Amino acid sequence: METLKDVYGLIGGGTRTIENPNYVPPSFSFIEAVELMKQGKKLTHRFFSKDEWVTMEGLTMVFEDGVKCSPQQFLMNRPSLAWNEDWSEFNHHQER
């Protein structure tokens, strides 16, 4: 069975370009996003602005503006199920 890291390594690394206009960055669930953030990745969500991202330091989510909270606190303040999906790796140059 492939691990999330194996799958992520296979699908990551693409870029939307003139040559590849249909490329869509991989989308992750919140649980997958937390695991990637624990590895030091910066992630964003479709509801975030283009400059917003979040990562993890230990068990704490750390946002680009320095705000910190636990994953449980983050979801408690966002009861919509939409936050459980549509996470992607942050790319400052990516158009959203």
C-alpha positions as CSV (number, residue, x, y, z in Angstrom):
1,M,0.0,0.0,0.0
2,E,1.3,3.4,-0.9
3,T,1.8,6.0,1.8
4,L,0.7,9.6,1.5
5,K,4.3,10.6,1.0
6,D,4.6,8.2,-1.9
7,V,1.4,9.5,-3.5
8,Y,2.4,13.1,-2.9
9,G,5.8,12.5,-4.5
10,L,4.1,11.1,-7.6
11,I,1.6,13.9,-8.0
12,G,3.4,16.9,-6.7
13,G,5.6,19.3,-8.6
14,G,3.4,20.4,-11.5
15,T,2.9,24.0,-12.5
16,R,0.2,25.8,-14.5
17,T,2.0,27.2,-17.5
18,I,1.2,28.2,-21.1
19,E,2.4,24.8,-22.1
20,N,0.4,23.0,-19.4
21,P,-2.7,25.3,-18.9
22,N,-4.9,22.5,-17.6
23,Y,-2.7,21.5,-14.7
24,V,-4.6,21.4,-11.4
25,P,-2.6,21.2,-8.2
26,P,-3.4,18.2,-6.1
27,S,-6.1,18.7,-3.6
28,F,-5.9,17.2,-0.1
29,S,-8.3,16.5,2.8
30,F,-7.7,18.3,6.1
31,I,-6.2,15.2,7.6
32,E,-3.8,14.8,4.7
33,A,-3.0,18.6,4.8
34,V,-2.1,18.3,8.5
35,E,0.3,15.5,7.8
36,L,2.0,17.5,5.0
37,M,2.2,20.6,7.2
38,K,3.9,18.5,9.9
39,Q,6.5,17.8,7.2
40,G,7.1,21.5,6.9
41,K,4.9,22.1,3.8
42,K,3.0,25.3,3.5
43,L,-0.6,24.7,2.5
44,T,-3.5,26.8,1.5
45,H,-7.3,26.4,1.1
46,R,-9.7,27.5,-1.6
47,F,-11.2,29.9,0.9
48,F,-7.9,31.5,1.7
49,S,-6.7,34.6,-0.1
50,K,-3.9,34.1,-2.6
51,D,-1.2,35.1,0.0
52,E,-2.5,33.1,2.9
53,W,-0.9,29.8,3.9
54,V,-0.5,27.6,7.0
55,T,2.1,25.1,8.2
56,M,2.7,23.2,11.5
57,E,5.2,23.6,14.3
58,G,4.8,20.5,16.4
59,L,1.1,20.1,16.9
60,T,0.3,23.8,16.3
61,M,-0.9,25.4,13.1
62,V,1.1,28.5,12.3
63,F,-0.3,31.0,9.7
64,E,1.6,33.4,7.5
65,D,0.6,36.3,9.8
66,G,2.0,34.5,12.9
67,V,-1.4,33.4,14.3
68,K,-1.3,30.0,16.0
69,C,-3.9,27.5,16.9
70,S,-4.5,23.7,17.2
71,P,-6.1,21.9,14.3
72,Q,-9.1,21.3,16.6
73,Q,-9.5,25.0,17.3
74,F,-9.2,25.8,13.6
75,L,-12.1,23.4,12.7
76,M,-14.1,24.4,15.8
77,N,-14.3,27.9,14.4
78,R,-15.1,26.7,10.9
79,P,-18.1,24.3,11.2
80,S,-18.6,24.0,7.5
81,L,-17.6,20.6,6.0
82,A,-16.0,22.5,3.2
83,W,-12.9,22.9,5.3
84,N,-12.4,19.1,5.3
85,E,-11.3,19.2,1.6
86,D,-9.8,21.4,-1.0
87,W,-6.4,21.9,0.6
88,S,-3.3,22.4,-1.7
89,E,0.3,23.1,-1.4
90,F,1.0,26.9,-1.3
91,N,2.8,28.3,-4.3
92,H,3.3,32.0,-4.1
93,H,3.5,32.2,-7.9
94,Q,0.3,30.1,-8.5
95,E,-2.7,31.8,-9.8
96,R,-5.9,30.9,-7.9
